[in-house]
Structure formats: structure tokens, C-alpha cells
């Protein structure tokens, strides 16, 4: 069963435009092929303060996301050197709350 992909508003506004053009193509392809069909097979769960979220590696870039039975929400995309700190700042205050907090902030791309 394919998953529906949604993007956090900050990922659409800040993360995707900041990517190099060649990396945008690779990341889009990885999302469309790997995440839509088998996210648990290709991605790894995050630990510690980002526990409950997942990462997909695409070269030196990481796609941080969460998913349920039918929807994947891409929370952030960025270089491995700073994506985890940005994600802590972006979703840190929301960790532990109900997952519906993002439904209002999600934009379809």
C-alpha cells in the first residue's frame, strides 16, 4: 500500500529551496521510490531527543520524517551536519504531544 507524502511548512519554505539542484532531484526520487512504498525498509529510526522520528539517508543529506499507517510527513531535509539540530529546534517543543499537532502545519507539495 503506497503512502501519501505531506511536507511540514518549514520544509517547503526553507529546506527544499536551500538544496542544491542536483540534490533536489536525488531527494525527490528517494522520497517517491523508497518512502512511498517501504519506509521501514530503507529508513532508520532516530534515537534520544528525536526518538519516534525516522531518517532516510541520501548521500550527505537526511530526510527526517514520521509516519503512520497511510501518511508520511516530511519534517525536514538538510545536510547531515546541521539537520538534527534544526529538527530539535523545529519539533523539540512538540515532542511527546499528540501527532495531530502537525496536521494544521502540513502543506501538500
Secondary structure as GFF3:
##gff-version 3
##sequence-region A 1 109
A	DSSP	beta_strand	4	8	.	.	.	ID=ss1
A	DSSP	alpha_helix	9	10	.	.	.	ID=ss2
A	DSSP	pi_helix	11	15	.	.	.	ID=ss3
A	DSSP	alpha_helix	16	18	.	.	.	ID=ss4
A	DSSP	alpha_helix	21	30	.	.	.	ID=ss5
A	DSSP	pi_helix	31	35	.	.	.	ID=ss6
A	DSSP	alpha_helix	36	42	.	.	.	ID=ss7
A	DSSP	beta_strand	44	45	.	.	.	ID=ss8
A	DSSP	three_ten_helix	48	50	.	.	.	ID=ss9
A	DSSP	beta_strand	54	58	.	.	.	ID=ss10
A	DSSP	beta_strand	61	67	.	.	.	ID=ss11
A	DSSP	beta_strand	71	79	.	.	.	ID=ss12
A	DSSP	alpha_helix	83	91	.	.	.	ID=ss13
A	DSSP	three_ten_helix	92	94	.	.	.	ID=ss14
A	DSSP	three_ten_helix	99	102	.	.	.	ID=ss15
A	DSSP	beta_strand	106	107	.	.	.	ID=ss16
###
